[in-house]
Amino acid sequence: MARDGWHILRDEDGLTLARHLPARFDVSVEAEVPLCDAGRLARQVRQDMWRAMQRVRGFSPVVRVERLGDVMRVSAGGRVPAEARSDAQRKIADVLEDGRCRARWVRWAGACKHTSTLLALFLAVPVLASEPLEVPSGQPVTFQEMLWDRPGSGLVYRFRFVAPEIGQEGREYEDVEIDMHHLCETYAIPRLSDLGPQPSQIVISLSREETEFGVAHDDVTQFFEAYRVEDETCILEFF
């Protein structure tokens, strides 16, 4: 079926969105996101991929979305001239690895009924970001964002906070370690209730100022801790 010049092909395993038929992957990058509406997810991915690839002549986008257990597997790519394939692969990978993009995709696509809490978590981010949080050390802390990824060790939720006093006297790592554990148990864990895919790890980070995830900021003090969850308790792990 063609819609606004785009072809939508549905089968028992999933959905394919393509600019031209037959759909063909000369390059392809895969990612996984929480369960959501396949059609909406495909259009969101296509939109961001198209923006990143609009200067690549001869590019014809294809997005394939399949349900894989408790996640959606996205394959993004398409037809690309041979001389542009290496650059195209990199550009598409950058889109699929962007945590902000993936959060927006899930927010727009809507969570399936048994993962609706995850959607609520993403929707809550702008509201909660400006509210000060109480922590044992008494330092000022505000929530910045929650991101997730799925490295080889399993699903990880990253809760990122801004704490402008860290690195100062009385606010070194040893002074605020208890704050990160407190935030894991009182802030992160309550927001994981009834999620579909449960994380293998929670990462709590404190940053002296807001930073973009994945970008090096050598001049900004940041502290991190990783935890596994057992019986609604955060157990410290080591990176």
C-alpha positions as CSV (number, residue, x, y, z in Angstrom):
1,M,0.0,0.0,0.0
2,A,1.4,3.4,-0.9
3,R,0.9,6.4,1.4
4,D,2.0,9.9,0.5
5,G,4.6,8.4,-1.9
6,W,5.8,5.9,0.7
7,H,5.0,2.1,0.5
8,I,3.9,0.3,3.6
9,L,4.3,-3.5,3.5
10,R,2.9,-5.5,6.3
11,D,3.5,-9.2,7.0
12,E,3.2,-11.6,9.9
13,D,6.6,-10.7,11.3
14,G,6.4,-6.9,11.0
15,L,6.3,-3.9,8.8
16,T,8.4,-2.3,6.0
17,L,8.3,1.3,5.0
18,A,10.0,2.1,1.7
19,R,10.3,5.0,-0.7
20,H,10.6,2.7,-3.7
21,L,9.8,-1.0,-4.5
22,P,11.2,-3.5,-4.3
23,A,12.6,-2.5,-0.9
24,R,16.3,-3.1,-0.8
25,F,19.0,-2.7,1.8
26,D,22.4,-1.8,0.4
27,V,23.2,-0.6,3.8
28,S,21.4,-1.4,7.1
29,V,21.8,-0.6,10.8
30,E,19.8,-2.3,13.5
31,A,18.6,-1.0,16.9
32,E,16.1,-2.1,19.6
33,V,13.5,0.0,21.3
34,P,10.7,-0.7,23.8
35,L,7.4,-2.1,22.4
36,C,5.4,0.5,20.6
37,D,3.3,1.0,17.4
38,A,5.3,-0.3,14.5
39,G,3.9,2.1,11.9
40,R,4.5,5.2,13.9
41,L,7.9,4.0,14.9
42,A,8.9,3.3,11.3
43,R,7.8,6.8,10.2
44,Q,9.7,8.5,13.1
45,V,12.9,6.6,12.2
46,R,12.4,7.3,8.5
47,Q,12.0,11.0,9.2
48,D,15.2,11.3,11.2
49,M,17.2,9.1,8.8
50,W,15.9,11.2,5.8
51,R,17.2,14.4,7.4
52,A,20.6,12.9,8.0
53,M,20.8,11.5,4.5
54,Q,19.2,14.2,2.4
55,R,22.5,15.3,0.8
56,V,23.3,11.7,-0.3
57,R,22.3,11.5,-3.9
58,G,20.6,8.4,-5.0
59,F,19.5,7.4,-1.5
60,S,16.2,5.6,-1.2
61,P,15.2,4.9,2.5
62,V,13.8,1.7,3.9
63,V,12.8,1.0,7.5
64,R,11.9,-2.5,8.7
65,V,10.3,-2.9,12.1
66,E,9.7,-6.3,13.8
67,R,8.6,-7.4,17.2
68,L,11.3,-9.4,18.9
69,G,10.2,-10.7,22.3
70,D,9.7,-7.7,24.6
71,V,11.4,-5.1,22.2
72,M,11.0,-3.8,18.7
73,R,13.9,-4.4,16.3
74,V,14.4,-1.6,13.8
75,S,16.5,-2.1,10.6
76,A,17.2,1.3,8.9
77,G,19.0,1.9,5.6
78,G,18.0,1.5,2.0
79,R,19.4,1.8,-1.5
80,V,22.7,3.7,-1.6
81,P,25.2,4.2,-4.5
82,A,28.3,2.1,-3.9
83,E,30.6,5.0,-3.5
84,A,28.4,6.5,-0.7
85,R,27.7,3.4,1.4
86,S,30.5,3.7,4.0
87,D,29.4,7.3,4.8
88,A,25.8,6.3,4.7
89,Q,26.3,3.5,7.2
90,R,28.0,5.9,9.6
91,K,25.2,8.6,9.3
92,I,22.4,6.1,9.8
93,A,24.2,4.5,12.8
94,D,24.5,8.0,14.4
95,V,20.7,8.4,14.1
96,L,19.9,5.0,15.6
97,E,22.3,5.4,18.5
98,D,21.0,8.9,19.4
99,G,19.3,8.5,22.8
100,R,17.2,11.6,22.4
101,C,15.9,10.4,19.1
102,R,14.9,7.0,20.5
103,A,13.2,8.6,23.4
104,R,11.1,10.7,21.1
105,W,10.3,7.7,18.9
106,V,8.9,5.8,21.8
107,R,7.0,8.9,23.1
108,W,5.4,9.5,19.7
109,A,4.8,5.8,18.8
110,G,3.1,5.1,22.1
111,A,3.8,2.2,24.3
112,C,1.9,-1.1,24.1
113,K,-0.4,-1.7,27.1
114,H,2.0,-3.7,29.2
115,T,4.8,-1.2,28.8
116,S,2.7,1.9,29.2
117,T,4.7,2.9,32.3
118,L,7.7,3.4,30.1
119,L,5.8,6.0,28.0
120,A,4.8,7.7,31.2
121,L,8.4,7.8,32.2
122,F,9.5,9.6,29.0
123,L,6.6,12.0,29.2
124,A,7.4,12.9,32.8
125,V,11.0,14.0,31.9
126,P,10.2,17.7,31.0
127,V,8.0,18.1,34.1
128,L,10.4,16.6,36.6
129,A,13.6,18.2,35.2
130,S,13.2,21.5,37.0
131,E,12.1,20.2,40.4
132,P,14.9,20.1,43.1
133,L,15.4,16.7,44.7
134,E,16.4,15.9,48.3
135,V,19.6,13.9,48.8
136,P,21.5,12.9,52.0
137,S,24.4,15.3,51.5
138,G,22.0,18.3,51.2
139,Q,23.5,19.4,47.9
140,P,21.2,20.8,45.2
141,V,20.3,18.2,42.6
142,T,17.9,18.3,39.7
143,F,16.9,15.6,37.1
144,Q,18.2,16.2,33.6
145,E,17.0,13.1,31.6
146,M,16.6,9.4,31.4
147,L,18.2,7.4,28.5
148,W,18.5,3.8,27.7
149,D,20.6,1.5,25.7
150,R,21.2,-2.2,25.2
151,P,24.9,-3.1,25.3
152,G,26.2,-6.7,25.3
153,S,25.4,-7.1,29.0
154,G,21.7,-6.2,28.6
155,L,19.3,-3.4,28.9
156,V,20.6,-0.3,30.8
157,Y,18.6,2.7,32.1
158,R,20.7,5.9,32.6
159,F,19.3,8.5,35.0
160,R,21.3,11.7,34.6
161,F,21.2,14.5,37.2
162,V,22.7,18.0,37.5
163,A,24.6,18.7,40.7
164,P,26.4,22.1,40.4
165,E,28.4,21.7,43.6
166,I,30.2,18.4,42.9
167,G,34.0,18.6,42.7
168,Q,34.1,21.4,45.3
169,E,35.4,20.9,48.9
170,G,32.9,18.7,50.8
171,R,31.4,17.6,47.5
172,E,34.0,15.1,46.2
173,Y,33.0,11.6,45.1
174,E,33.3,10.2,48.6
175,D,30.9,12.9,49.9
176,V,28.2,12.3,47.4
177,E,28.4,8.6,46.7
178,I,25.5,8.1,49.1
179,D,23.4,10.6,47.1
180,M,23.7,8.4,43.9
181,H,22.6,5.3,45.9
182,H,19.7,7.3,47.3
183,L,18.7,8.5,43.9
184,C,18.8,5.0,42.5
185,E,16.5,3.6,45.2
186,T,14.1,6.6,45.7
187,Y,14.0,8.1,42.2
188,A,14.9,5.4,39.6
189,I,13.4,2.2,41.1
190,P,9.9,3.7,41.6
191,R,9.9,4.6,37.9
192,L,10.6,1.1,36.8
193,S,7.5,-0.4,38.2
194,D,5.5,-2.6,35.8
195,L,7.8,-1.9,32.8
196,G,7.9,-4.6,30.1
197,P,11.7,-5.0,29.7
198,Q,13.4,-4.8,33.0
199,P,17.0,-3.4,33.1
200,S,20.0,-5.5,33.9
201,Q,21.6,-2.3,35.2
202,I,20.8,1.2,36.4
203,V,23.4,3.9,36.0
204,I,23.2,7.1,38.1
205,S,25.3,10.1,37.0
206,L,25.9,13.5,38.6
207,S,27.2,16.3,36.4
208,R,28.2,19.8,37.4
209,E,26.2,21.2,34.5
210,E,23.9,19.8,31.8
211,T,25.9,17.9,29.2
212,E,25.0,15.9,26.0
213,F,25.3,12.2,26.6
214,G,28.1,10.6,24.7
215,V,30.0,13.8,24.1
216,A,33.3,14.3,25.9
217,H,33.3,17.2,28.4
218,D,36.7,17.1,30.0
219,D,36.1,20.5,31.8
220,V,32.9,19.4,33.5
221,T,33.1,17.3,36.7
222,Q,30.9,14.1,36.5
223,F,30.4,11.2,38.8
224,F,28.9,7.8,37.9
225,E,27.8,4.7,39.6
226,A,26.2,1.5,38.3
227,Y,23.7,-0.7,40.2
228,R,21.8,-3.9,39.7
229,V,18.3,-4.2,41.2
230,E,17.4,-6.9,43.6
231,D,14.2,-6.9,45.7
232,E,13.7,-3.2,45.0
233,T,17.2,-2.5,46.3
234,C,20.1,-1.0,44.4
235,I,23.3,-3.1,44.6
236,L,26.5,-1.4,43.7
237,E,28.4,-2.8,40.7
238,F,31.7,-1.7,39.2
239,F,32.3,-0.4,35.7
